[in-house]
Amino acid sequence: VPQLGPQLPPRLAQQPWHLLYSTGRDGFSLRTLYRSGARSDSPALLVIRDTEAQAFGAFSATAIRSSSGFYGTGETFLFSFCPELKVFRWTGRNDFFVKGDVNLLMVGGGSGRFGLWLDGDLHHGGSQPCETFDNETLSQREEFCIQDLEMWGLA
């Protein structure tokens, strides 16, 4: 989280963050992640470590929630620590920022590809280059297994 501070919108850079959800503490469940984030209408930072020890994730300027359509703002971005921090910002080509239901959470999209997706049990996910962020694949492989996932929100 400290390394991402300078990448956040200036109004959030000095704000204190706290852990809203952790697979280690709360179990592996997208429903529980949504409930944990529903307490606040604050921005959310998703940080994932896969079983190959790669770290990556997404920042959403709005709370992560279940939705019937895409939501979010152009402040949303994807990032990877592979091996150093790389940030992939909104291209302006579409507004497919965040969308999720009980079975799938998606961040970024276009042409049937998602910048980041997570399944309902938070065991599997994937990452592909997408039009929203013109990102690289965030993990070593396009599909990955999740070892740890955390969601941080503003205190």
C-alpha positions as CSV (number, residue, x, y, z in Angstrom):
1,V,0.0,0.0,0.0
2,P,2.8,2.6,0.8
3,Q,4.3,2.0,-2.7
4,L,1.0,2.8,-4.3
5,G,0.4,6.0,-2.4
6,P,2.1,8.3,-5.0
7,Q,0.0,6.7,-7.8
8,L,-3.3,7.5,-6.1
9,P,-5.3,10.6,-6.9
10,P,-3.8,13.6,-5.0
11,R,-6.8,14.0,-2.8
12,L,-6.2,10.4,-1.4
13,A,-2.4,10.3,-1.3
14,Q,-2.1,11.3,2.4
15,Q,-5.3,9.5,3.6
16,P,-4.9,6.6,6.1
17,W,-5.9,3.2,4.7
18,H,-7.2,0.2,6.6
19,L,-7.8,-3.5,5.8
20,L,-11.4,-4.2,4.9
21,Y,-11.1,-7.8,3.7
22,S,-8.4,-10.4,3.7
23,T,-8.7,-14.0,2.5
24,G,-6.4,-15.0,5.5
25,R,-8.9,-13.5,8.0
26,D,-12.2,-13.6,6.2
27,G,-12.0,-16.7,3.9
28,F,-12.3,-17.0,0.2
29,S,-15.6,-15.5,-0.9
30,L,-16.5,-12.8,-3.3
31,R,-19.8,-12.3,-1.4
32,T,-17.9,-11.6,1.8
33,L,-15.6,-9.2,-0.1
34,Y,-18.6,-7.2,-1.3
35,R,-20.1,-7.1,2.2
36,S,-16.8,-6.0,3.7
37,G,-16.6,-3.1,1.2
38,A,-20.2,-2.1,1.6
39,R,-19.5,-0.5,4.9
40,S,-17.8,2.5,3.3
41,D,-18.4,4.5,0.1
42,S,-14.7,5.0,-0.1
43,P,-12.2,4.0,-2.8
44,A,-10.9,0.5,-2.7
45,L,-7.5,-1.1,-3.4
46,L,-7.4,-4.8,-4.3
47,V,-4.0,-6.4,-3.8
48,I,-3.6,-10.0,-5.0
49,R,-0.7,-12.5,-4.6
50,D,-0.9,-15.5,-6.8
51,T,0.6,-19.0,-6.1
52,E,3.7,-18.0,-8.1
53,A,4.3,-15.1,-5.6
54,Q,3.4,-12.4,-8.1
55,A,1.7,-9.3,-6.6
56,F,-0.8,-7.2,-8.6
57,G,-4.2,-5.6,-8.4
58,A,-6.5,-2.7,-9.0
59,F,-7.5,0.6,-7.6
60,S,-11.2,1.7,-7.8
61,A,-12.2,5.3,-6.9
62,T,-15.5,3.9,-5.8
63,A,-16.4,1.0,-3.4
64,I,-16.2,-2.5,-4.9
65,R,-19.8,-3.8,-5.0
66,S,-22.1,-6.2,-6.9
67,S,-23.6,-4.5,-9.9
68,S,-25.6,-5.2,-13.1
69,G,-23.4,-2.9,-15.2
70,F,-20.0,-1.4,-15.2
71,Y,-19.3,1.5,-12.8
72,G,-16.4,3.6,-11.7
73,T,-14.3,6.5,-12.9
74,G,-11.3,7.3,-15.0
75,E,-9.2,7.3,-11.7
76,T,-9.5,3.5,-11.7
77,F,-6.2,1.7,-12.6
78,L,-4.5,-1.7,-12.7
79,F,-1.0,-2.3,-11.3
80,S,1.6,-5.1,-11.1
81,F,4.8,-5.5,-9.0
82,C,6.5,-7.7,-11.6
83,P,9.3,-7.1,-10.7
84,E,8.9,-3.4,-9.9
85,L,5.7,-1.3,-9.8
86,K,3.9,-0.7,-13.1
87,V,0.7,1.2,-13.3
88,F,-1.8,1.0,-16.1
89,R,-4.2,4.0,-16.3
90,W,-7.4,4.6,-18.2
91,T,-6.9,5.0,-21.9
92,G,-10.3,6.8,-22.5
93,R,-11.3,4.1,-25.1
94,N,-14.2,2.8,-23.1
95,D,-15.6,3.0,-19.5
96,F,-15.5,-0.6,-18.6
97,F,-14.0,0.1,-15.1
98,V,-15.5,-2.4,-12.6
99,K,-18.4,-4.9,-12.8
100,G,-19.2,-7.7,-10.5
101,D,-21.8,-10.3,-9.4
102,V,-21.7,-13.2,-7.0
103,N,-19.8,-15.3,-9.6
104,L,-17.3,-12.9,-11.2
105,L,-15.6,-9.6,-10.5
106,M,-14.1,-7.8,-13.6
107,V,-11.9,-4.7,-13.8
108,G,-11.3,-3.3,-17.3
109,G,-12.5,-4.8,-20.5
110,G,-13.1,-4.7,-24.2
111,S,-13.3,-7.2,-27.1
112,G,-14.1,-10.0,-24.7
113,R,-11.0,-9.6,-22.7
114,F,-10.6,-8.4,-19.0
115,G,-7.7,-6.6,-17.5
116,L,-8.4,-8.5,-14.3
117,W,-11.1,-11.0,-13.3
118,L,-11.7,-13.0,-10.2
119,D,-14.1,-15.9,-9.7
120,G,-16.8,-16.2,-7.1
121,D,-14.8,-18.3,-4.7
122,L,-11.7,-16.1,-5.1
123,H,-9.5,-19.2,-5.9
124,H,-9.0,-18.4,-9.6
125,G,-8.6,-15.3,-11.7
126,G,-7.1,-14.0,-14.9
127,S,-5.6,-11.0,-16.6
128,Q,-5.4,-10.1,-20.3
129,P,-4.4,-6.9,-22.1
130,C,-7.6,-4.8,-22.4
131,E,-8.8,-1.6,-24.1
132,T,-9.7,0.1,-20.8
133,F,-6.1,0.2,-19.5
134,D,-3.9,-1.0,-22.4
135,N,-2.3,-3.2,-19.7
136,E,0.1,-6.0,-19.8
137,T,-1.0,-9.4,-18.4
138,L,-0.6,-8.6,-14.6
139,S,0.5,-12.1,-13.6
140,Q,3.0,-14.6,-15.2
141,R,0.1,-16.4,-16.9
142,E,-3.3,-15.2,-18.2
143,E,-5.0,-17.5,-15.7
144,F,-3.8,-17.8,-12.1
145,C,-4.6,-19.2,-8.7
146,I,-5.0,-16.8,-5.8
147,Q,-2.9,-17.3,-2.7
148,D,-3.9,-14.1,-0.8
149,L,-6.2,-11.3,-1.6
150,E,-6.7,-8.1,0.4
151,M,-9.1,-5.1,0.0
152,W,-8.1,-1.8,1.6
153,G,-10.3,1.2,2.1
154,L,-9.9,4.7,3.5
155,A,-9.9,4.8,7.3
